Amino acid sequence: MSNRRRANRKFWNRVFRLTLIYLIIVPIIFYLLDKTSVSQELKTAPIEFIAKMAGIAFTISLVISFWGHRDPELRKY
C-alpha cells in the first residue's frame, strides 16, 4: 500500500470517527439550547432533523480533520 493511499485512508477513518462522536454531541447541544424547538421538530419531521444533525456532524468533522491534516502544529494532537 502506498503512503498516499494510507494517508487518505487514515484521513477518512478519522473523519468517520469524529462524525460518530459529533452525531452524539451536536443533538445534545441543540437540545440543551432549545428544548421545545427540538422536540417539536422531532415530532413533525424526524428524518429531516436527523439529516440536519448528520450533515452538521459530518461538516464539523471534515473541517477539523482537514485543518488538522494540513496544519503541522495540529498534527501532534
PDB file of N, H, CA, C and O in Angstrom:
ATOM      1  N   MET A   1       0.845  -1.169   0.000  1.00  0.00           N
ATOM      2  CA  MET A   1       0.000   0.000   0.000  1.00  0.00           C
ATOM      3  C   MET A   1       0.899   1.245   0.000  1.00  0.00           C
ATOM      4  O   MET A   1       1.843   1.336   0.785  1.00  0.00           O
ATOM      5  N   SER A   2       0.602   2.179  -0.870  1.00  0.00           N
ATOM      6  H   SER A   2      -0.165   2.105  -1.508  1.00  0.00           H
ATOM      7  CA  SER A   2       1.426   3.378  -0.963  1.00  0.00           C
ATOM      8  C   SER A   2       1.149   4.321   0.200  1.00  0.00           C
ATOM      9  O   SER A   2       0.124   4.229   0.876  1.00  0.00           O
ATOM     10  N   ASN A   3       2.086   5.220   0.407  1.00  0.00           N
ATOM     11  H   ASN A   3       2.918   5.294  -0.142  1.00  0.00           H
ATOM     12  CA  ASN A   3       1.941   6.178   1.503  1.00  0.00           C
ATOM     13  C   ASN A   3       0.757   7.110   1.292  1.00  0.00           C
ATOM     14  O   ASN A   3       0.054   7.466   2.237  1.00  0.00           O
ATOM     15  N   ARG A   4       0.548   7.496   0.051  1.00  0.00           N
ATOM     16  H   ARG A   4       1.119   7.206  -0.717  1.00  0.00           H
ATOM     17  CA  ARG A   4      -0.570   8.401  -0.244  1.00  0.00           C
ATOM     18  C   ARG A   4      -1.906   7.726   0.036  1.00  0.00           C
ATOM     19  O   ARG A   4      -2.803   8.336   0.618  1.00  0.00           O
ATOM     20  N   ARG A   5      -2.039   6.482  -0.371  1.00  0.00           N
ATOM     21  H   ARG A   5      -1.310   5.986  -0.843  1.00  0.00           H
ATOM     22  CA  ARG A   5      -3.285   5.756  -0.130  1.00  0.00           C
ATOM     23  C   ARG A   5      -3.501   5.541   1.364  1.00  0.00           C
ATOM     24  O   ARG A   5      -4.625   5.642   1.856  1.00  0.00           O
ATOM     25  N   ARG A   6      -2.437   5.249   2.071  1.00  0.00           N
ATOM     26  H   ARG A   6      -1.524   5.167   1.671  1.00  0.00           H
ATOM     27  CA  ARG A   6      -2.534   5.056   3.515  1.00  0.00           C
ATOM     28  C   ARG A   6      -2.935   6.362   4.206  1.00  0.00           C
ATOM     29  O   ARG A   6      -3.736   6.358   5.140  1.00  0.00           O
ATOM     30  N   ALA A   7      -2.370   7.476   3.738  1.00  0.00           N
ATOM     31  H   ALA A   7      -1.719   7.479   2.979  1.00  0.00           H
ATOM     32  CA  ALA A   7      -2.716   8.775   4.326  1.00  0.00           C
ATOM     33  C   ALA A   7      -4.182   9.109   4.078  1.00  0.00           C
ATOM     34  O   ALA A   7      -4.869   9.616   4.965  1.00  0.00           O
ATOM     35  N   ASN A   8      -4.659   8.820   2.864  1.00  0.00           N
ATOM     36  H   ASN A   8      -4.101   8.408   2.144  1.00  0.00           H
ATOM     37  CA  ASN A   8      -6.073   9.074   2.559  1.00  0.00           C
ATOM     38  C   ASN A   8      -6.982   8.208   3.408  1.00  0.00           C
ATOM     39  O   ASN A   8      -8.006   8.668   3.914  1.00  0.00           O
ATOM     40  N   ARG A   9      -6.603   6.962   3.558  1.00  0.00           N
ATOM     41  H   ARG A   9      -5.771   6.588   3.147  1.00  0.00           H
ATOM     42  CA  ARG A   9      -7.417   6.057   4.362  1.00  0.00           C
ATOM     43  C   ARG A   9      -7.438   6.495   5.826  1.00  0.00           C
ATOM     44  O   ARG A   9      -8.477   6.440   6.482  1.00  0.00           O
ATOM     45  N   LYS A  10      -6.288   6.929   6.329  1.00  0.00           N
ATOM     46  H   LYS A  10      -5.443   6.975   5.796  1.00  0.00           H
ATOM     47  CA  LYS A  10      -6.200   7.413   7.707  1.00  0.00           C
ATOM     48  C   LYS A  10      -7.058   8.671   7.885  1.00  0.00           C
ATOM     49  O   LYS A  10      -7.743   8.827   8.896  1.00  0.00           O
ATOM     50  N   PHE A  11      -7.010   9.559   6.898  1.00  0.00           N
ATOM     51  H   PHE A  11      -6.453   9.432   6.077  1.00  0.00           H
ATOM     52  CA  PHE A  11      -7.799  10.789   6.949  1.00  0.00           C
ATOM     53  C   PHE A  11      -9.291  10.471   7.018  1.00  0.00           C
ATOM     54  O   PHE A  11      -9.997  11.022   7.863  1.00  0.00           O
ATOM     55  N   TRP A  12      -9.787   9.581   6.132  1.00  0.00           N
ATOM     56  H   TRP A  12      -9.213   9.133   5.446  1.00  0.00           H
ATOM     57  CA  TRP A  12     -11.219   9.274   6.102  1.00  0.00           C
ATOM     58  C   TRP A  12     -11.652   8.471   7.317  1.00  0.00           C
ATOM     59  O   TRP A  12     -12.796   8.588   7.757  1.00  0.00           O
ATOM     60  N   ASN A  13     -10.758   7.657   7.867  1.00  0.00           N
ATOM     61  H   ASN A  13      -9.829   7.562   7.509  1.00  0.00           H
ATOM     62  CA  ASN A  13     -11.083   6.965   9.116  1.00  0.00           C
ATOM     63  C   ASN A  13     -11.260   7.954  10.254  1.00  0.00           C
ATOM     64  O   ASN A  13     -12.149   7.808  11.093  1.00  0.00           O
ATOM     65  N   ARG A  14     -10.406   8.956  10.268  1.00  0.00           N
ATOM     66  H   ARG A  14      -9.684   9.075   9.586  1.00  0.00           H
ATOM     67  CA  ARG A  14     -10.524   9.991  11.299  1.00  0.00           C
ATOM     68  C   ARG A  14     -11.825  10.774  11.131  1.00  0.00           C
ATOM     69  O   ARG A  14     -12.501  11.077  12.114  1.00  0.00           O
ATOM     70  N   VAL A  15     -12.172  11.098   9.897  1.00  0.00           N
ATOM     71  H   VAL A  15     -11.623  10.852   9.098  1.00  0.00           H
ATOM     72  CA  VAL A  15     -13.426  11.805   9.631  1.00  0.00           C
ATOM     73  C   VAL A  15     -14.613  10.962  10.108  1.00  0.00           C
ATOM     74  O   VAL A  15     -15.541  11.485  10.723  1.00  0.00           O
ATOM     75  N   PHE A  16     -14.580   9.672   9.826  1.00  0.00           N
ATOM     76  H   PHE A  16     -13.825   9.247   9.327  1.00  0.00           H
ATOM     77  CA  PHE A  16     -15.671   8.784  10.237  1.00  0.00           C
ATOM     78  C   PHE A  16     -15.801   8.723  11.757  1.00  0.00           C
ATOM     79  O   PHE A  16     -16.907   8.804  12.293  1.00  0.00           O
ATOM     80  N   ARG A  17     -14.668   8.580  12.452  1.00  0.00           N
ATOM     81  H   ARG A  17     -13.770   8.514  12.017  1.00  0.00           H
ATOM     82  CA  ARG A  17     -14.715   8.509  13.920  1.00  0.00           C
ATOM     83  C   ARG A  17     -15.225   9.812  14.519  1.00  0.00           C
ATOM     84  O   ARG A  17     -16.042   9.796  15.439  1.00  0.00           O
ATOM     85  N   LEU A  18     -14.746  10.940  14.003  1.00  0.00           N
ATOM     86  H   LEU A  18     -14.081  10.953  13.256  1.00  0.00           H
ATOM     87  CA  LEU A  18     -15.217  12.231  14.518  1.00  0.00           C
ATOM     88  C   LEU A  18     -16.692  12.449  14.210  1.00  0.00           C
ATOM     89  O   LEU A  18     -17.413  13.033  15.018  1.00  0.00           O
ATOM     90  N   THR A  19     -17.147  11.987  13.053  1.00  0.00           N
ATOM     91  H   THR A  19     -16.562  11.512  12.396  1.00  0.00           H
ATOM     92  CA  THR A  19     -18.569  12.117  12.712  1.00  0.00           C
ATOM     93  C   THR A  19     -19.427  11.351  13.708  1.00  0.00           C
ATOM     94  O   THR A  19     -20.464  11.851  14.145  1.00  0.00           O
ATOM     95  N   LEU A  20     -19.011  10.157  14.066  1.00  0.00           N
ATOM     96  H   LEU A  20     -18.168   9.752  13.711  1.00  0.00           H
ATOM     97  CA  LEU A  20     -19.772   9.389  15.053  1.00  0.00           C
ATOM     98  C   LEU A  20     -19.821  10.108  16.401  1.00  0.00           C
ATOM     99  O   LEU A  20     -20.854  10.112  17.071  1.00  0.00           O
ATOM    100  N   ILE A  21     -18.713  10.706  16.789  1.00  0.00           N
ATOM    101  H   ILE A  21     -17.874  10.702  16.245  1.00  0.00           H
ATOM    102  CA  ILE A  21     -18.681  11.450  18.057  1.00  0.00           C
ATOM    103  C   ILE A  21     -19.609  12.663  17.987  1.00  0.00           C
ATOM    104  O   ILE A  21     -20.383  12.915  18.911  1.00  0.00           O
ATOM    105  N   TYR A  22     -19.526  13.410  16.887  1.00  0.00           N
ATOM    106  H   TYR A  22     -18.897  13.205  16.137  1.00  0.00           H
ATOM    107  CA  TYR A  22     -20.354  14.610  16.765  1.00  0.00           C
ATOM    108  C   TYR A  22     -21.820  14.289  16.535  1.00  0.00           C
ATOM    109  O   TYR A  22     -22.676  15.134  16.797  1.00  0.00           O
ATOM    110  N   LEU A  23     -22.135  13.094  16.054  1.00  0.00           N
ATOM    111  H   LEU A  23     -21.440  12.407  15.841  1.00  0.00           H
ATOM    112  CA  LEU A  23     -23.544  12.700  15.938  1.00  0.00           C
ATOM    113  C   LEU A  23     -24.200  12.596  17.305  1.00  0.00           C
ATOM    114  O   LEU A  23     -25.420  12.696  17.428  1.00  0.00           O
ATOM    115  N   ILE A  24     -23.401  12.398  18.307  1.00  0.00           N
ATOM    116  H   ILE A  24     -22.409  12.316  18.208  1.00  0.00           H
ATOM    117  CA  ILE A  24     -23.925  12.354  19.676  1.00  0.00           C
ATOM    118  C   ILE A  24     -23.909  13.746  20.305  1.00  0.00           C
ATOM    119  O   ILE A  24     -24.864  14.134  20.978  1.00  0.00           O
ATOM    120  N   ILE A  25     -22.845  14.488  20.092  1.00  0.00           N
ATOM    121  H   ILE A  25     -22.069  14.173  19.545  1.00  0.00           H
ATOM    122  CA  ILE A  25     -22.659  15.779  20.761  1.00  0.00           C
ATOM    123  C   ILE A  25     -23.590  16.868  20.218  1.00  0.00           C
ATOM    124  O   ILE A  25     -24.188  17.612  20.994  1.00  0.00           O
ATOM    125  N   VAL A  26     -23.716  16.964  18.893  1.00  0.00           N
ATOM    126  H   VAL A  26     -23.231  16.359  18.262  1.00  0.00           H
ATOM    127  CA  VAL A  26     -24.484  18.061  18.276  1.00  0.00           C
ATOM    128  C   VAL A  26     -25.957  18.046  18.694  1.00  0.00           C
ATOM    129  O   VAL A  26     -26.462  19.097  19.088  1.00  0.00           O
ATOM    130  N   PRO A  27     -26.675  16.924  18.631  1.00  0.00           N
ATOM    131  CA  PRO A  27     -28.074  16.959  19.072  1.00  0.00           C
ATOM    132  C   PRO A  27     -28.231  17.289  20.558  1.00  0.00           C
ATOM    133  O   PRO A  27     -29.201  17.935  20.954  1.00  0.00           O
ATOM    134  N   ILE A  28     -27.283  16.848  21.372  1.00  0.00           N
ATOM    135  H   ILE A  28     -26.495  16.323  21.050  1.00  0.00           H
ATOM    136  CA  ILE A  28     -27.357  17.180  22.801  1.00  0.00           C
ATOM    137  C   ILE A  28     -27.231  18.684  23.008  1.00  0.00           C
ATOM    138  O   ILE A  28     -27.962  19.269  23.807  1.00  0.00           O
ATOM    139  N   ILE A  29     -26.308  19.303  22.292  1.00  0.00           N
ATOM    140  H   ILE A  29     -25.714  18.827  21.643  1.00  0.00           H
ATOM    141  CA  ILE A  29     -26.134  20.759  22.412  1.00  0.00           C
ATOM    142  C   ILE A  29     -27.388  21.483  21.937  1.00  0.00           C
ATOM    143  O   ILE A  29     -27.850  22.414  22.596  1.00  0.00           O
ATOM    144  N   PHE A  30     -27.947  21.064  20.790  1.00  0.00           N
ATOM    145  H   PHE A  30     -27.571  20.308  20.254  1.00  0.00           H
ATOM    146  CA  PHE A  30     -29.178  21.687  20.304  1.00  0.00           C
ATOM    147  C   PHE A  30     -30.316  21.506  21.304  1.00  0.00           C
ATOM    148  O   PHE A  30     -31.099  22.428  21.530  1.00  0.00           O
ATOM    149  N   TYR A  31     -30.407  20.330  21.897  1.00  0.00           N
ATOM    150  H   TYR A  31     -29.771  19.581  21.714  1.00  0.00           H
ATOM    151  CA  TYR A  31     -31.466  20.072  22.871  1.00  0.00           C
ATOM    152  C   TYR A  31     -31.306  20.956  24.110  1.00  0.00           C
ATOM    153  O   TYR A  31     -32.290  21.482  24.629  1.00  0.00           O
ATOM    154  N   LEU A  32     -30.075  21.118  24.579  1.00  0.00           N
ATOM    155  H   LEU A  32     -29.276  20.690  24.157  1.00  0.00           H
ATOM    156  CA  LEU A  32     -29.840  21.955  25.753  1.00  0.00           C
ATOM    157  C   LEU A  32     -30.121  23.429  25.471  1.00  0.00           C
ATOM    158  O   LEU A  32     -30.558  24.157  26.362  1.00  0.00           O
ATOM    159  N   LEU A  33     -29.875  23.872  24.240  1.00  0.00           N
ATOM    160  H   LEU A  33     -29.521  23.280  23.516  1.00  0.00           H
ATOM    161  CA  LEU A  33     -30.098  25.280  23.906  1.00  0.00           C
ATOM    162  C   LEU A  33     -31.576  25.604  23.673  1.00  0.00           C
ATOM    163  O   LEU A  33     -32.043  26.676  24.059  1.00  0.00           O
ATOM    164  N   ASP A  34     -32.313  24.684  23.042  1.00  0.00           N
ATOM    165  H   ASP A  34     -31.933  23.814  22.729  1.00  0.00           H
ATOM    166  CA  ASP A  34     -33.714  24.968  22.720  1.00  0.00           C
ATOM    167  C   ASP A  34     -34.523  23.668  22.741  1.00  0.00           C
ATOM    168  O   ASP A  34     -34.685  23.010  21.713  1.00  0.00           O
ATOM    169  N   LYS A  35     -35.017  23.315  23.904  1.00  0.00           N
ATOM    170  H   LYS A  35     -34.884  23.849  24.739  1.00  0.00           H
ATOM    171  CA  LYS A  35     -35.707  22.033  24.095  1.00  0.00           C
ATOM    172  C   LYS A  35     -37.020  21.964  23.330  1.00  0.00           C
ATOM    173  O   LYS A  35     -37.331  20.936  22.729  1.00  0.00           O
ATOM    174  N   THR A  36     -37.787  23.032  23.345  1.00  0.00           N
ATOM    175  H   THR A  36     -37.534  23.868  23.834  1.00  0.00           H
ATOM    176  CA  THR A  36     -39.102  22.999  22.708  1.00  0.00           C
ATOM    177  C   THR A  36     -38.984  22.864  21.185  1.00  0.00           C
ATOM    178  O   THR A  36     -39.731  22.109  20.563  1.00  0.00           O
ATOM    179  N   SER A  37     -38.066  23.582  20.608  1.00  0.00           N
ATOM    180  H   SER A  37     -37.459  24.196  21.113  1.00  0.00           H
ATOM    181  CA  SER A  37     -37.891  23.532  19.155  1.00  0.00           C
ATOM    182  C   SER A  37     -37.433  22.146  18.698  1.00  0.00           C
ATOM    183  O   SER A  37     -37.914  21.635  17.686  1.00  0.00           O
ATOM    184  N   VAL A  38     -36.512  21.542  19.436  1.00  0.00           N
ATOM    185  H   VAL A  38     -36.122  21.957  20.258  1.00  0.00           H
ATOM    186  CA  VAL A  38     -36.015  20.212  19.077  1.00  0.00           C
ATOM    187  C   VAL A  38     -37.118  19.177  19.212  1.00  0.00           C
ATOM    188  O   VAL A  38     -37.285  18.338  18.326  1.00  0.00           O
ATOM    189  N   SER A  39     -37.867  19.218  20.293  1.00  0.00           N
ATOM    190  H   SER A  39     -37.731  19.899  21.012  1.00  0.00           H
ATOM    191  CA  SER A  39     -38.944  18.231  20.469  1.00  0.00           C
ATOM    192  C   SER A  39     -40.038  18.408  19.420  1.00  0.00           C
ATOM    193  O   SER A  39     -40.592  17.425  18.928  1.00  0.00           O
ATOM    194  N   GLN A  40     -40.350  19.649  19.080  1.00  0.00           N
ATOM    195  H   GLN A  40     -39.900  20.448  19.480  1.00  0.00           H
ATOM    196  CA  GLN A  40     -41.357  19.900  18.052  1.00  0.00           C
ATOM    197  C   GLN A  40     -40.876  19.416  16.688  1.00  0.00           C
ATOM    198  O   GLN A  40     -41.647  18.829  15.929  1.00  0.00           O
ATOM    199  N   GLU A  41     -39.621  19.657  16.378  1.00  0.00           N
ATOM    200  H   GLU A  41     -38.994  20.134  16.995  1.00  0.00           H
ATOM    201  CA  GLU A  41     -39.084  19.230  15.086  1.00  0.00           C
ATOM    202  C   GLU A  41     -38.996  17.706  14.996  1.00  0.00           C
ATOM    203  O   GLU A  41     -39.215  17.135  13.928  1.00  0.00           O
ATOM    204  N   LEU A  42     -38.680  17.052  16.102  1.00  0.00           N
ATOM    205  H   LEU A  42     -38.502  17.515  16.970  1.00  0.00           H
ATOM    206  CA  LEU A  42     -38.649  15.586  16.112  1.00  0.00           C
ATOM    207  C   LEU A  42     -40.038  14.990  15.905  1.00  0.00           C
ATOM    208  O   LEU A  42     -40.174  13.913  15.325  1.00  0.00           O
ATOM    209  N   LYS A  43     -41.065  15.688  16.379  1.00  0.00           N
ATOM    210  H   LYS A  43     -40.954  16.563  16.851  1.00  0.00           H
ATOM    211  CA  LYS A  43     -42.436  15.196  16.204  1.00  0.00           C
ATOM    212  C   LYS A  43     -42.933  15.413  14.775  1.00  0.00           C
ATOM    213  O   LYS A  43     -43.625  14.559  14.221  1.00  0.00           O
ATOM    214  N   THR A  44     -42.584  16.552  14.180  1.00  0.00           N
ATOM    215  H   THR A  44     -42.022  17.246  14.630  1.00  0.00           H
ATOM    216  CA  THR A  44     -43.110  16.880  12.859  1.00  0.00           C
ATOM    217  C   THR A  44     -42.296  16.257  11.721  1.00  0.00           C
ATOM    218  O   THR A  44     -42.871  15.705  10.782  1.00  0.00           O
ATOM    219  N   ALA A  45     -40.976  16.341  11.796  1.00  0.00           N
ATOM    220  H   ALA A  45     -40.510  16.790  12.559  1.00  0.00           H
ATOM    221  CA  ALA A  45     -40.133  15.838  10.697  1.00  0.00           C
ATOM    222  C   ALA A  45     -38.856  15.209  11.256  1.00  0.00           C
ATOM    223  O   ALA A  45     -37.797  15.836  11.228  1.00  0.00           O
ATOM    224  N   PRO A  46     -38.946  13.985  11.760  1.00  0.00           N
ATOM    225  CA  PRO A  46     -37.772  13.366  12.383  1.00  0.00           C
ATOM    226  C   PRO A  46     -36.649  13.051  11.392  1.00  0.00           C
ATOM    227  O   PRO A  46     -35.473  13.181  11.732  1.00  0.00           O
ATOM    228  N   ILE A  47     -37.000  12.638  10.169  1.00  0.00           N
ATOM    229  H   ILE A  47     -37.955  12.533   9.892  1.00  0.00           H
ATOM    230  CA  ILE A  47     -35.971  12.309   9.175  1.00  0.00           C
ATOM    231  C   ILE A  47     -35.184  13.560   8.786  1.00  0.00           C
ATOM    232  O   ILE A  47     -33.964  13.519   8.630  1.00  0.00           O
ATOM    233  N   GLU A  48     -35.895  14.657   8.634  1.00  0.00           N
ATOM    234  H   GLU A  48     -36.887  14.690   8.761  1.00  0.00           H
ATOM    235  CA  GLU A  48     -35.248  15.927   8.303  1.00  0.00           C
ATOM    236  C   GLU A  48     -34.313  16.369   9.428  1.00  0.00           C
ATOM    237  O   GLU A  48     -33.212  16.854   9.167  1.00  0.00           O
ATOM    238  N   PHE A  49     -34.742  16.207  10.653  1.00  0.00           N
ATOM    239  H   PHE A  49     -35.636  15.813  10.864  1.00  0.00           H
ATOM    240  CA  PHE A  49     -33.920  16.583  11.804  1.00  0.00           C
ATOM    241  C   PHE A  49     -32.657  15.721  11.865  1.00  0.00           C
ATOM    242  O   PHE A  49     -31.562  16.233  12.099  1.00  0.00           O
ATOM    243  N   ILE A  50     -32.811  14.429  11.655  1.00  0.00           N
ATOM    244  H   ILE A  50     -33.700  14.013  11.465  1.00  0.00           H
ATOM    245  CA  ILE A  50     -31.656  13.525  11.677  1.00  0.00           C
ATOM    246  C   ILE A  50     -30.694  13.861  10.545  1.00  0.00           C
ATOM    247  O   ILE A  50     -29.478  13.827  10.735  1.00  0.00           O
ATOM    248  N   ALA A  51     -31.222  14.183   9.374  1.00  0.00           N
ATOM    249  H   ALA A  51     -32.209  14.211   9.219  1.00  0.00           H
ATOM    250  CA  ALA A  51     -30.373  14.552   8.236  1.00  0.00           C
ATOM    251  C   ALA A  51     -29.601  15.843   8.525  1.00  0.00           C
ATOM    252  O   ALA A  51     -28.425  15.956   8.179  1.00  0.00           O
ATOM    253  N   LYS A  52     -30.259  16.804   9.153  1.00  0.00           N
ATOM    254  H   LYS A  52     -31.214  16.712   9.433  1.00  0.00           H
ATOM    255  CA  LYS A  52     -29.571  18.055   9.517  1.00  0.00           C
ATOM    256  C   LYS A  52     -28.446  17.791  10.506  1.00  0.00           C
ATOM    257  O   LYS A  52     -27.338  18.302  10.346  1.00  0.00           O
ATOM    258  N   MET A  53     -28.730  17.000  11.518  1.00  0.00           N
ATOM    259  H   MET A  53     -29.631  16.585  11.648  1.00  0.00           H
ATOM    260  CA  MET A  53     -27.714  16.700  12.529  1.00  0.00           C
ATOM    261  C   MET A  53     -26.542  15.924  11.926  1.00  0.00           C
ATOM    262  O   MET A  53     -25.388  16.168  12.277  1.00  0.00           O
ATOM    263  N   ALA A  54     -26.837  14.995  11.023  1.00  0.00           N
ATOM    264  H   ALA A  54     -27.775  14.797  10.737  1.00  0.00           H
ATOM    265  CA  ALA A  54     -25.775  14.231  10.362  1.00  0.00           C
ATOM    266  C   ALA A  54     -24.930  15.132   9.466  1.00  0.00           C
ATOM    267  O   ALA A  54     -23.708  14.991   9.412  1.00  0.00           O
ATOM    268  N   GLY A  55     -25.578  16.048   8.771  1.00  0.00           N
ATOM    269  H   GLY A  55     -26.571  16.162   8.815  1.00  0.00           H
ATOM    270  CA  GLY A  55     -24.844  16.989   7.920  1.00  0.00           C
ATOM    271  C   GLY A  55     -23.954  17.917   8.722  1.00  0.00           C
ATOM    272  O   GLY A  55     -22.817  18.188   8.337  1.00  0.00           O
ATOM    273  N   ILE A  56     -24.471  18.399   9.830  1.00  0.00           N
ATOM    274  H   ILE A  56     -25.395  18.179  10.143  1.00  0.00           H
ATOM    275  CA  ILE A  56     -23.675  19.280  10.689  1.00  0.00           C
ATOM    276  C   ILE A  56     -22.496  18.516  11.272  1.00  0.00           C
ATOM    277  O   ILE A  56     -21.375  19.024  11.288  1.00  0.00           O
ATOM    278  N   ALA A  57     -22.739  17.300  11.750  1.00  0.00           N
ATOM    279  H   ALA A  57     -23.650  16.888  11.737  1.00  0.00           H
ATOM    280  CA  ALA A  57     -21.670  16.488  12.337  1.00  0.00           C
ATOM    281  C   ALA A  57     -20.598  16.154  11.306  1.00  0.00           C
ATOM    282  O   ALA A  57     -19.406  16.225  11.605  1.00  0.00           O
ATOM    283  N   PHE A  58     -21.015  15.788  10.089  1.00  0.00           N
ATOM    284  H   PHE A  58     -21.983  15.730   9.847  1.00  0.00           H
ATOM    285  CA  PHE A  58     -20.048  15.458   9.043  1.00  0.00           C
ATOM    286  C   PHE A  58     -19.225  16.677   8.640  1.00  0.00           C
ATOM    287  O   PHE A  58     -18.015  16.574   8.442  1.00  0.00           O
ATOM    288  N   THR A  59     -19.876  17.821   8.519  1.00  0.00           N
ATOM    289  H   THR A  59     -20.860  17.904   8.680  1.00  0.00           H
ATOM    290  CA  THR A  59     -19.165  19.035   8.133  1.00  0.00           C
ATOM    291  C   THR A  59     -18.140  19.436   9.185  1.00  0.00           C
ATOM    292  O   THR A  59     -17.009  19.780   8.844  1.00  0.00           O
ATOM    293  N   ILE A  60     -18.516  19.398  10.443  1.00  0.00           N
ATOM    294  H   ILE A  60     -19.435  19.119  10.720  1.00  0.00           H
ATOM    295  CA  ILE A  60     -17.589  19.743  11.520  1.00  0.00           C
ATOM    296  C   ILE A  60     -16.403  18.790  11.517  1.00  0.00           C
ATOM    297  O   ILE A  60     -15.258  19.231  11.621  1.00  0.00           O
ATOM    298  N   SER A  61     -16.657  17.499  11.399  1.00  0.00           N
ATOM    299  H   SER A  61     -17.587  17.141  11.315  1.00  0.00           H
ATOM    300  CA  SER A  61     -15.562  16.528  11.436  1.00  0.00           C
ATOM    301  C   SER A  61     -14.664  16.644  10.209  1.00  0.00           C
ATOM    302  O   SER A  61     -13.451  16.465  10.319  1.00  0.00           O
ATOM    303  N   LEU A  62     -15.231  16.939   9.053  1.00  0.00           N
ATOM    304  H   LEU A  62     -16.216  17.085   8.964  1.00  0.00           H
ATOM    305  CA  LEU A  62     -14.432  17.116   7.844  1.00  0.00           C
ATOM    306  C   LEU A  62     -13.525  18.333   7.950  1.00  0.00           C
ATOM    307  O   LEU A  62     -12.351  18.267   7.587  1.00  0.00           O
ATOM    308  N   VAL A  63     -14.060  19.438   8.443  1.00  0.00           N
ATOM    309  H   VAL A  63     -15.014  19.492   8.738  1.00  0.00           H
ATOM    310  CA  VAL A  63     -13.264  20.657   8.591  1.00  0.00           C
ATOM    311  C   VAL A  63     -12.147  20.454   9.615  1.00  0.00           C
ATOM    312  O   VAL A  63     -11.004  20.840   9.372  1.00  0.00           O
ATOM    313  N   ILE A  64     -12.470  19.857  10.742  1.00  0.00           N
ATOM    314  H   ILE A  64     -13.399  19.543  10.939  1.00  0.00           H
ATOM    315  CA  ILE A  64     -11.463  19.639  11.773  1.00  0.00           C
ATOM    316  C   ILE A  64     -10.378  18.683  11.280  1.00  0.00           C
ATOM    317  O   ILE A  64      -9.194  18.912  11.527  1.00  0.00           O
ATOM    318  N   SER A  65     -10.767  17.627  10.593  1.00  0.00           N
ATOM    319  H   SER A  65     -11.729  17.441  10.392  1.00  0.00           H
ATOM    320  CA  SER A  65      -9.787  16.666  10.085  1.00  0.00           C
ATOM    321  C   SER A  65      -8.900  17.296   9.010  1.00  0.00           C
ATOM    322  O   SER A  65      -7.684  17.110   9.016  1.00  0.00           O
ATOM    323  N   PHE A  66      -9.507  18.035   8.098  1.00  0.00           N
ATOM    324  H   PHE A  66     -10.495  18.187   8.093  1.00  0.00           H
ATOM    325  CA  PHE A  66      -8.724  18.675   7.041  1.00  0.00           C
ATOM    326  C   PHE A  66      -7.777  19.717   7.617  1.00  0.00           C
ATOM    327  O   PHE A  66      -6.617  19.798   7.214  1.00  0.00           O
ATOM    328  N   TRP A  67      -8.263  20.503   8.548  1.00  0.00           N
ATOM    329  H   TRP A  67      -9.205  20.437   8.876  1.00  0.00           H
ATOM    330  CA  TRP A  67      -7.445  21.523   9.177  1.00  0.00           C
ATOM    331  C   TRP A  67      -6.295  20.897   9.959  1.00  0.00           C
ATOM    332  O   TRP A  67      -5.159  21.364   9.878  1.00  0.00           O
ATOM    333  N   GLY A  68      -6.582  19.857  10.705  1.00  0.00           N
ATOM    334  H   GLY A  68      -7.505  19.477  10.772  1.00  0.00           H
ATOM    335  CA  GLY A  68      -5.545  19.163  11.461  1.00  0.00           C
ATOM    336  C   GLY A  68      -4.548  18.453  10.578  1.00  0.00           C
ATOM    337  O   GLY A  68      -3.378  18.315  10.937  1.00  0.00           O
ATOM    338  N   HIS A  69      -5.010  17.995   9.406  1.00  0.00           N
ATOM    339  H   HIS A  69      -5.960  18.107   9.115  1.00  0.00           H
ATOM    340  CA  HIS A  69      -4.129  17.304   8.464  1.00  0.00           C
ATOM    341  C   HIS A  69      -3.162  18.279   7.800  1.00  0.00           C
ATOM    342  O   HIS A  69      -2.015  17.926   7.527  1.00  0.00           O
ATOM    343  N   ARG A  70      -3.613  19.489   7.542  1.00  0.00           N
ATOM    344  H   ARG A  70      -4.545  19.776   7.764  1.00  0.00           H
ATOM    345  CA  ARG A  70      -2.790  20.478   6.838  1.00  0.00           C
ATOM    346  C   ARG A  70      -1.890  21.299   7.754  1.00  0.00           C
ATOM    347  O   ARG A  70      -0.828  21.754   7.330  1.00  0.00           O
ATOM    348  N   ASP A  71      -2.296  21.489   8.982  1.00  0.00           N
ATOM    349  H   ASP A  71      -3.159  21.119   9.326  1.00  0.00           H
ATOM    350  CA  ASP A  71      -1.546  22.326   9.894  1.00  0.00           C
ATOM    351  C   ASP A  71      -0.515  21.480  10.658  1.00  0.00           C
ATOM    352  O   ASP A  71      -0.890  20.600  11.434  1.00  0.00           O
ATOM    353  N   PRO A  72       0.773  21.743  10.440  1.00  0.00           N
ATOM    354  CA  PRO A  72       1.797  20.902  11.100  1.00  0.00           C
ATOM    355  C   PRO A  72       1.793  21.005  12.620  1.00  0.00           C
ATOM    356  O   PRO A  72       2.197  20.068  13.309  1.00  0.00           O
ATOM    357  N   GLU A  73       1.345  22.124  13.138  1.00  0.00           N
ATOM    358  H   GLU A  73       1.016  22.885  12.579  1.00  0.00           H
ATOM    359  CA  GLU A  73       1.288  22.290  14.590  1.00  0.00           C
ATOM    360  C   GLU A  73       0.200  21.399  15.210  1.00  0.00           C
ATOM    361  O   GLU A  73       0.367  20.894  16.320  1.00  0.00           O
ATOM    362  N   LEU A  74      -0.908  21.212  14.491  1.00  0.00           N
ATOM    363  H   LEU A  74      -1.044  21.623  13.590  1.00  0.00           H
ATOM    364  CA  LEU A  74      -2.014  20.413  14.995  1.00  0.00           C
ATOM    365  C   LEU A  74      -1.822  18.906  14.743  1.00  0.00           C
ATOM    366  O   LEU A  74      -2.559  18.092  15.300  1.00  0.00           O
ATOM    367  N   ARG A  75      -0.862  18.539  13.929  1.00  0.00           N
ATOM    368  H   ARG A  75      -0.264  19.200  13.477  1.00  0.00           H
ATOM    369  CA  ARG A  75      -0.635  17.110  13.645  1.00  0.00           C
ATOM    370  C   ARG A  75      -0.222  16.350  14.890  1.00  0.00           C
ATOM    371  O   ARG A  75      -0.433  15.141  14.976  1.00  0.00           O
ATOM    372  N   LYS A  76       0.363  17.042  15.852  1.00  0.00           N
ATOM    373  H   LYS A  76       0.535  18.024  15.782  1.00  0.00           H
ATOM    374  CA  LYS A  76       0.780  16.385  17.087  1.00  0.00           C
ATOM    375  C   LYS A  76      -0.409  15.811  17.831  1.00  0.00           C
ATOM    376  O   LYS A  76      -0.298  14.778  18.491  1.00  0.00           O
ATOM    377  N   TYR A  77      -1.568  16.492  17.724  1.00  0.00           N
ATOM    378  H   TYR A  77      -1.659  17.331  17.188  1.00  0.00           H
ATOM    379  CA  TYR A  77      -2.740  16.095  18.502  1.00  0.00           C
ATOM    380  C   TYR A  77      -3.620  15.236  17.651  1.00  0.00           C
ATOM    381  O   TYR A  77      -4.671  14.786  18.107  1.00  0.00           O
TER     382      TYR A  77
END
